[in-house]
Structures are given as structure tokens and as C-alpha cells.
Amino acid sequence: MTSAPAVTILDYGSGNLRSAQRALERAGADVTVTDDRDAATECDGLVVPGVGAFAACMEGLKAVKGHRIIDQRLAGGRPVLGICVGMQILFDRGVEFGVEADGCGEWPGTISRLPAPVLPHMGWNTVEAAEGTVLFDGLDADTRFYFVHSYAAQSWEMDSDGTPLAAPKLTWAHHGGPFLAAVENGALAATQFHPEKSGDAGAHLLRNWVRSLA
């Protein structure tokens, strides 16, 4: 009998930690919630949640050296999953209320306010899943996920030409305009929506990710 993949949810003072923990446990993971660097570095999969403002999340992340943990894991090809603002902080920078803050810089680009008449974008929405996606494998095109955000990455700026790496798999959604709903880029994956709040669809997506850790 194979053991369940060990997943650490990084506790840096932001995110729906317990709901994420329960959802990942139901998905088949052995879950630990901690800010311990060794546990976060050595586990099979690291989850970086996040709610609230970009700058505040980055401040909390840096306080536990989370940006270094993410970088160290990715340098070794070890899986990381960002959720909501945990996705946003993976980009170069975020601009909220005129305040610009540096992100982790794993992906180029800026998180900015959605050009929508109604914000936040709160509720269920469909996505345009990337071809060959792991996260959305087995889910129908009209599957809906739960979003709650006013900011997002609205373009993809990484140039994959001339590199040996496979092109990132980009999943888009629309609210006032297109924005990135999910990215799969080798060991680094992220969702703008909350899979832990997305019912059966979110559970399916998390199972896909947990199974990819085996």
C-alpha cells in the first residue's frame, strides 16, 4: 500500500488554511499546516494560499522566508500550488490602490485591477482550460469554479521561445475582460479561484494535483 503524498500548507498569516487542509485531505493528501521551513521544503507538495491585499500577503510571506522556500523548491523541481492571492504573489509585482509591491518574481507580469463595472468578481464562473492540462483533466468545459477577487494577471508575459522548457499551460476566465484563472508551468501551478470552495469541481482538481505528486 502506497503512502499518501505529504502536502504542506504554508502558514504565513493569510489564507483559508483549515478549509484548504480539509479539502486536500479529502483529495488523498497527508496534510500539515505550518511555517516550518524544513517541512515546507521537504514535503511532496507545497500549497501557498492567500487572501487579502497583495502587499500584506508578501509581507507575511517574507516574514517566514516563504519566497525563498518557493524558489528553493522550484530550483529542485518540487511541486508548488498557489491559490488566489497565493497565485498573484508568484508574479513580479502587484498594484492595488496605487500601491506597488514586489512579488516573488517566478513569473513576469503585474497583478492589476480588473476592468469590470462590478467588483469584486465574486461567485461561480467557467474557465477556458488549457490543452493537455493536468489540473482540469476529466472536467467538462462548462464546469464552474468559485472566485472572489478584484485583481488578477490579465496577460502572460513569459517568453518561452528558444527555451528547452515546455510552454506553460494557461487557463483563462472572463470578468470585464480576460484574466488568468490558472497556470501550470512545470512544478509550479496556481489557481486564481478557490478550489477548496468550488465543490465537486474543486475537489476533482485537487485530486488531480495530489495524484501528480506520486
N, C-alpha and C positions, 0 to 999 in steps of 0.2 A: 504494500500500500504506500503510495507516494504521499509525502507531507504537503500541507497547504503552503503556497508561496507566502513568504514573510513580507508584509507590507507595513511600512511606517508612514503615519500621517504626521507631517511636521507641525508641531505646535509652536507657533511664534506669535500667538495672541490674536489670530484672525482666522475666521472660517467656522463653518458648521461642523465642528470636529466629531461630535458624537453621532450625528446623523450620517456623516460620511463613514465613520467607523462601522456602524451597524450595516450600512449598505455594502461595504466591502467585505464584511464578514459573511453576509448572505451570498456574496459573489464567490465565496470559497477561499478567501484570504485569511491568514493568521495576522491580525492587525494589532499594532502598537501605536499609541498616541504619545509622542514625546518630542522634546527639543534636544535630546541627546545626540551629539554629533556621530558617535560610533554607530549607534543604532540606525541613524538616518543614512549613513554612508554604506553600511554593510548589508542592509536588507535587500530582498529581491526587487522590490519596487517602492519608490518614494512618491507619496502624494502631497502636493503643495496646494492647500485650499486658500481661500481668500475672500473676504467681504469688506466693503467699505471703500475708502479712498486709496488710490494708488500710492501716494506718498507715505501715508500711515502704514500701509502694508509693507512697503520697502523698509521703513524704519524698523518695524518689528522683525522683519526677515534678517536684516543686517545685525540686529541685536543678538541673534542666536547663530550668526555666521551662516545663515541659510543659503545665501548667494554663493558662498564658497562650497557648501555641501553639494548644491546642484551642479556647479561647474566640475567638481571632482568626480561626481557620479557620471556625468556625461563624457568626461575625458576617458573614462573606462568603459563606456558603452552600457552603463547600467540604467535601467528604465526610470523615468520621472514622468508623473502625470500632474499637470496643473489644472485647477478648477476655478472658474470665474475670475476674480482678480488674481488668483494664482496662475492663470494663463496670461493675464495682462502684464504682470511684472516680469515675464520672460522676455519682453521686448526691450528695446533700447531705452525708451522714455515714455512717460505719461504726462498729459497736460489736463489738469482739472481746475476749473475756476481761475484760469490764468496762471496757475502754479505748475511749473515744470519740474519733474523729478526723474532722476535716472533710475532705470530698471536694471535687470540682471544682464541684459545685452546678449542673451543667447540667440535672439533673432533681431534683425534690424527693423526699424519702424517705430512709429509713435502711436500710443493709445490716445484717442481723442473722442470728443462728444459726438454722439450720433446725430445726424441731421434730420431728426424726426419731430413732428409737432407735439407728440405726446411722449414724455419721458417720466420715469424710467420705462424701458421696454420690459414689461412685467407680464409673465404668463407663458402660454404654450405657443410654440412656433415650429414649423417644419424647417428642415435643413436640406441643402443640396450636397449630399455626401460625395466625397472623392472616390474615384475609381480605384478599386483594389484596397480600399480601406480595411484596417483591422478592427477599429473601434465600432464601426457601423455594420460590420458583416452580419448578414442574416436579418437586418431590419428593413422594413418596407420604406419606399420613398416618401410616403405620407406620414411617417412616424413623427410625433411631436415631442419636443423636449421643453423643460421649464427654464425660462430665462428671467433674470432680474438684474438689469444694469442700464446705465446711461452712456457708458463709454465702451469702446471696442477698437480693435485693429481693423481698419477699413481698407487696407491694401496689403499686399505681400511684396516685400522689397528685397528679399534674398535672391541673389543671382546664382542659380545652380549650374549655369553653363560652364563647361570646362573643368568641372569637379568630378571626382570619381563617385560621389555620393548620389544615391537615387533621389529624384525630385521629391520634395515634400508633398504629402497628400493634404490638400486644402479643402475644407468643408465650409460652405458659405450659408448664411441666412440673410434675411432682409428685414429691416425696420427703419424706414426713412431712406434707406439705401443699403447696399450690400455691406456685410461685415463678416469677419472670420468667426465661424461658430466652433471650429475645431481645427487643429493642426496635428499631423503625425509626421515627425521628422526624425527617423531613426529611433534612438532610445528616448527621445523627448516627444511627449504628446500632451495635448491640452484641450480643454473644452471651455467655451465661454458660458455655456449653460451649466446647470447643476444636475449631474446625473443622479445624485443621491435624492433629489426631489422630483425626478422625472418618471416615477412609477416603474412599470414593467420595461419600458424602453431604456430608462437609465440603468436598471438592473442588468438588462441584457448587455449594454455597452460595458459596464464594469466587469461582467463575467468575461467578455471578450478580452479586456485588458489584463485581468488576473490570469487568464489562461495563457496569455502571451508571455508571462513571466516564467513559466515552467521550463 
